[in-house]
Amino acid sequence: MTRYIQRHSLLKRVIHGIHTVACLFLIASGVVIFVPAVGRAVGPEFVQFVRITHRFFAVIFIGGPLVGLVAAPKGFVHIVQNLTAKWDADDKKFMALFAKYLFAPKSTHMPKQHAVKSGQRLADAALILAAVLISITGVVLWAGAYVSPQVFRIALLLHDVAFVLVSVIMVAHVYLGAGIFQPYRGLARLMFGNGRVTEAEARYHWGHWAEEELASGKNVIEE
């Protein structure tokens, strides 16, 4: 019999999946729209089609998290608490060892972590800020006829900056979250599967969190 911990709810997994698809499409379509060489290669008619679909997925990108916020406000509070939690000695040690861990995971012993690893907190905070910036500037660009040329130019510049930030962070997120990085192999199911993690995996990746969950037993499943 194996013990599992339910790490993510169905609602969280659905919102994450929808948001991920929207984000990846926006990155791909953004390249077509904002890189002249790509636009010329695919032709003006296709670029115009991409512009329309870019806006459609932008609505999903913005609306998905808002639906999650309304449906599960406690989840939003939990996210904020994790992002603003005070770093302990293990958090600092984890970041100090992280670069070495990426290249030599088998020989690098990482300290216990809480529900969200210290490195992920930094990445999540950067991604949220970039996502908010790209959303706000995207709305301004969409309303281009109603704003001044100067405001439009500033919004376009900030939109491009946010686009680069989101793209870079998403590459790292996919590398780790999809399990391309060997220690995370199989953990894609946490968001694109049943949301469960085995006791052994939980203790390895989130030691402090695993101990708390196992002690409470609330989200523990035995099969």
N, C-alpha and C positions, 0 to 999 in steps of 0.2 A: 504494500500500500504506500502511495506517495502523497505527501502533503503539499498542497498548493496554496498560494495567497492570491486572492482576487485583487489585482493592483488597479485596474481601470474598469469603470462601469461601462455599460452598453452605450449610454448617452455620450459619454466622453469619447469613446471609440468612434462613434458615428460622426460626431462633430469634427474630430481630428481627421478622419478619413475624407470628409467633404472638403475641409479646409486645405488639406494636403493636395488633393486633386486640383482645386482652384488655384492654389499657389504655384504648382508646377506648370499649369497651363499659362498662368499670367507671366511667369518667367520666360517660357518658350515664345509666347506671342509678343512679349516685350522686346525680345531680341529682334523679331521680325519688324516691329514698328520703329524701334529706336536705333537700329544699326543700319545705316544707309546701304551698305553693300549687300546685306541680306534682303532688304526690301527690293533692291534692283533685281536681285537674282530670282525672286519669286513673282515679281510683276505687280503693278499698281492695283489690279483688281483683287488679287489675293490679299494684298496688304489692307485694302479697305474691308474685306471680309474679316480679317483678323482683328481690325480695330473694333468692329461691332461685337465680335465674340469676346474680345478683351474686356469690354465693358460689362458684358453679361456675367463673366466669371468674377469680375471685380465686385459685383453685387453679392455674389455668393461668398467671396472672400471676406467681405465686411459683415454680411448678414449672419454667416454661420456662427461665429463667436458670440454675436449679440443674442442669437436664439439660445445658445448655451447659457449665457448669463441670465436670461429671463427664466429659463427652465430650471436651472440649478444654481442659484445665487451663492449657495454655500460652497460650491466648487470654485467659484471666482475668489471668494474669501480665502479658501485654502491655498489657491495659487499665489495670492498676494502674501500670505503668511510664509509660504516656502521661499519666495523670492527675497523677502526682507528678513528672514531668520538670521540671527547672529551666527557668525562662523565660529566653530570651535577648533581645537587643535587638529582634529582629524580632517576637517575641511581644508585647513591651510596645508597640511601635509599632503593631501590628495592633489592639490594644485601644484605643489612643488615636485611631485613625482609624475605628473600627468604626461609630460613630454617623453620621459623615459618609458613610461607605460605603453605609449603608442607604438614604440619601436621594439620593445622587449617585454611584452605583457606576461610571458611565462616566467620570467625571472624577476619581475617587479611586484612586490607585495604591497597592495594598496590598503590604506586604512578603511575602517568601517565608515559607511555613509548613511545619511538620513534619507527620507523619502525622495528627495531630489538632491543629486550630487552637487557639490559646490561648483564644479565646472559647468554643469548643466544650468545652474542658476544664472551664471553669467551669460551663457549662450541664450537662455530663454529671455532674460531681460533685454538683451540686445535685439533679439528677434521681435519681441513685442514692441519695442520702441521703433524699430525699422518698419514694422507692419502698420503701426499707427501713423507714422510719417507718410508712408507710401499711400495709405488710404486717404488721408486728409488732402494731400497734394493731388491725388488722383481725382478726387471730387472737384477740386479747384480747376484742374485741367478740363474735366468734363463740362464744367460751367464756363468755359473759356470766353464765350461771347458776352458774359455778364461781369467779367473782371477786367481790370486794366492790363495793358500789355506788360507793364513792369511786374505786376503780381503774377501774371501768367509765366513770365520768364523765370522768376524766382521759384515758383511751384514746379516748373519743369526741371530745373536744376536739382532741387531737393528730391524730386521724384526719381531722377536718375541715380542720385547718391543712395537713396533708400533701396532702389532696385539692385544695386551692386551689393549692398549689405545683406539683403534678404537672400540673394543668390549664393553668396559665399557661405552664409550660415546654413542654408538648406543643403548645400553639398556636404558639409560636415555632419549635419543632422542625419542625412540619408546614409552616409558612410557608417555611422555608429548605430543608428536606429534600425536600419535594414539588416544589420548583422554582417556587413562586409568585413568589419573589424572582428577578428576571430573571437575574442572574449564575449562579444555581444551576439554571436551566432545563435539564431533561433528566437531571439527576443522581439522580432518583428511582430510576433503573435500578440504581444502586449497591447498593440494598437490595431493590428489587422487580423486578430484572431479572437480567442476567448478572453483575453485580458488577464490571464493567470500566469503566475511565475512559480516555479518549483521552490521548495524550501531551500535547496542547495543553491540555486541561482540567486534567490533573494539574499541569502546570507553572504554570498560572494560580492554582489553588486551594491547592496544597500543594507549592510549589517545591522546598523542601529534600528532602521525601520523594520527589518525582518524580526528582530527580537521583540519590538513593541507589538507587532501584528500577531506574532505567535503567542505572546503572553495574553493578549486580549481574546484571541480566538474568534473574533467577530467575522473576519474575512478569510478564515482558514477553511480549506476544503480538503477532505481526504478521499482519495480514490484508489 
